[in-house]
Amino acid sequence: MNKLRRRSTINLVKELDAFPKVPESYVETSAFGGTVSLIVFILMALLTISEFFVYQDSWMKYEYEVDTDFTSKLKIKIDITVAMKCARVGADVLDVAGAVIASKELKYDDVSFEPSPKKKMWYQILHQIQNRLREEHSLQDVLFKSALKGYFSDPVPQYIFVPTKLHTSDVSLNMHQFSVTEQERLVSNEKGSRGVSGIFIKYKLSPLMVRVTEVHMPFSVFLVRLCGIIGGIFSTSGLVHRLIGYFVDIVCCQFRLVTMHDLLLKKIKQSITMNHVLILLIGFCVFQGCP
């Protein structure tokens, strides 16, 4: 009884086989099928190699969120060369409201409504700064935060900073990205273009933060894509091979039918001609009284 149950179970499992085995004696091979198989194997190998390189590569994923970090500070370093004497060059740090932001080392003078002779002399010097600033000057370096090896940007005097968190397989740090705008205007009181002569570097921080993360393809996704490539090419090539063979068989069968039809007509004509000859011979013999 146990053996019968085992046999019935095995037979049931065999009936559920989705991959039936065809004996080799039932399989017919052809040169066209071998050529298609060779092309398919080469294509599968090339796509598998390219997919492996894609799996080894990585890409950057960008996510945007509100910057809630109020403890981090922005390090500012400015290296600029101006063709003027040091005594005639000053630097001010202003906020959006125009208030002067200064360190404790600077000292403020009281406001006097009547300038002293010394201050009048300084005011006269300040009037000459406009002409001095027209001479050559160069911006050597503007560095915000610490320098990051491999990331460079042009030092131009207009920045809008976006806080950024960078996470890669090699480094994880906080940095700032910035977009750049440059403007130039000639100050000339004679031509009605009024303003303060100087070199202005403006920047502001964006309330949005960008999180940049290096992403790799998971191994499970790589296997699924690989199986899809191999299985898809194999199934599609088999379907294409069957369709081409089907159309070739139709064309060949029609050609064979036309050929057989022509041969049959030719034989019928030949038989009709022979019958006519025989009938004529018989009639001639009867007419001549042949034995």
PyMOL commands that set and color helices and strands:
alter all, ss='L'
color gray80, all
select helices_A, chain A and resi 2-15+24-26+31-56+86-88+117-127+129-133+219-288
alter helices_A, ss='H'
color red, helices_A
select strands_A, chain A and resi 58-66+76-82+137-144+158-167+172-180+202-205+208-216
alter strands_A, ss='S'
color yellow, strands_A
deselect
rebuild
show_as cartoon
